[in-house]
Amino acid sequence: MELDLDESSLAIGRIERALSRIEKALADRANRPAPATAAPAADASALKAEVAAVIGELDRLIAEAKNG
């Protein structure tokens, strides 16, 4: 299966949006007053999911570029 230009553009858009969400979450975390405990598990899980989504999209684009 080859990625066409539209699919590639959509994948890049998803990567850009995910990176923006990661950047915002990290900035928000840096601007919060330091809590007595570590960052909530939900925040960490959300960031991990965003990073995994970006890596998945990049892997898909790289695989398609090698095959196409």
C-alpha positions as CSV (number, residue, x, y, z in Angstrom):
1,M,0.0,0.0,0.0
2,E,1.4,3.3,-1.0
3,L,0.6,6.6,0.7
4,D,-0.6,9.2,-1.7
5,L,0.0,12.9,-1.2
6,D,-3.3,13.5,0.6
7,E,-2.7,10.6,3.0
8,S,0.8,11.9,3.7
9,S,-0.5,15.4,4.3
10,L,-3.1,14.1,6.7
11,A,-0.5,12.1,8.6
12,I,1.8,15.1,8.8
13,G,-1.1,17.2,10.1
14,R,-1.8,14.5,12.8
15,I,1.8,14.6,13.8
16,E,1.9,18.4,14.0
17,R,-1.3,18.5,16.1
18,A,0.0,15.8,18.5
19,L,3.3,17.6,18.9
20,S,1.5,20.8,19.6
21,R,-0.6,19.1,22.3
22,I,2.6,17.6,23.8
23,E,4.3,21.0,23.8
24,K,1.3,22.6,25.4
25,A,1.1,19.9,28.1
26,L,4.7,20.3,28.9
27,A,4.5,24.1,29.1
28,D,1.4,23.8,31.3
29,R,3.3,21.3,33.6
30,A,6.3,23.7,33.8
31,N,4.1,26.6,34.7
32,R,2.2,24.8,37.5
33,P,3.4,25.3,41.0
34,A,5.3,22.2,42.2
35,P,2.9,19.8,43.8
36,A,3.9,17.8,46.9
37,T,3.6,14.6,44.9
38,A,4.6,13.6,41.4
39,A,2.6,14.6,38.3
40,P,-0.8,12.8,38.2
41,A,-0.7,9.5,36.4
42,A,-3.4,10.7,34.0
43,D,-1.2,13.5,32.8
44,A,1.7,11.2,32.3
45,S,-0.4,8.6,30.5
46,A,-1.9,11.2,28.2
47,L,1.6,12.4,27.2
48,K,2.8,8.9,26.7
49,A,-0.2,8.2,24.4
50,E,0.5,11.4,22.4
51,V,4.2,10.4,22.0
52,A,3.2,6.9,20.9
53,A,0.8,8.3,18.4
54,V,3.5,10.5,16.9
55,I,6.0,7.6,16.8
56,G,3.3,5.4,15.1
57,E,2.6,8.0,12.4
58,L,6.3,8.6,11.8
59,D,6.9,4.8,11.6
60,R,4.1,4.5,9.1
61,L,5.4,7.3,6.9
62,I,8.9,5.9,7.0
63,A,7.7,2.4,6.1
64,E,5.7,3.8,3.2
65,A,8.5,5.9,1.9
66,K,10.8,2.8,1.9
67,N,8.2,0.8,0.0
68,G,7.1,3.5,-2.4
